């Protein structure tokens, strides 16, 4: 039986489901096909039932890809094919999404599972599904090549420093250093690009925090799950269908400061909340940390400067707070070719005049070599003093 025929038969069953809201069963499939004068052999019924079931349960045609071992991302750029990421770069997979209408239906159903609306009036959505998967979708024609779906798979459990070392993300010298950073209660940001492993490294470092400390974690979309006995997790909330109910990251950072935190953690600093985080780190909350998108450690001050402007904080004012609030930047990267995520650099912040810049303390090469930078002595003194 051809793919086109299966798709046509599945469409008949979907139409009946839309009208009656019945459960998807082989009996319903057979009854629907028989009423339309279509073939009702066992093989046909089971194939159509499998297809429709996949479309209405879980992530539909993408569910099998999400379940593959090691998959971190599943990406769809229109009908016919998908790409998965297992840490070795993108790999193409065939999927049963015959046309853009099928991709659109799946995207809309996933958005509805997360309590959001996705239609021509609201053609983009970023939502967390009930199983923790993060879903981003953009409908055609805003996505010119076809409706796109991007799924980020949640980790079953937080990483440990040892696990990162086993996967090659931390060379032996890096393992010792990140442990010193945690023990010294230094304030730090993990920087890097999308998918470079920022959250994994931050989660592993939080797991190494002393068990008697209280961690208050603030995130836009819950991804951090450190293996630590005392974690309070706060998650931002977007507007509901009626346009109300917004809870911003900035609001949550302020609330976190009232919850007697030993460490305030911002899963990703991406907006005006940077002002409240810096204020917290400047008022006695040691060991605060988070992640930030940046192309290099050197680019972090400029990135924070741009974020501070969204809250009306001037350049000099932000640099003034940054110089006394933040100690280190840990930059992670993803190697081209192998796709391996790893800690590439640790930089210390240095204030010259009115402005702050980063100074490389140590670099870690892909082959395990370690190169000392001009900021090494400053970093060593900082960690020793703490």
Secondary structure, DSSP 8 states (H G I E B T S, - for coil): --HHHHHHHHHHHHHHHHHH-----HHHHHHHHHHTT----HHHHHHHHHHHHHHHSTTGGGHHHHTSTT--EEEEESSSEEEEESSSSEEEEE-S--SHHHHHHHHHHHHHHTT---SSSS-EEEEE-TTS-EEEEE-TTTSTTS-EEEEE---SS---HHHHHHTTSS-HHHHHHHHHHHHTT--EEEEE-TTSSHHHHHHHHHHTS-TTS-EEEEESS-----S-S-EEEEE-B---TTS---B-HHHHHHHHTTS--SEEEES---STHHHHHHHHHTTT-TT-EEEEE-SSGGGHHHHHHHHHHTTT--HHHHHHHHHHH--EEEEEEE-TTT--EEEEEEEEEEEETTEEEEEEEEEE-TTS-EEE-TTHHHHHHHHHH-
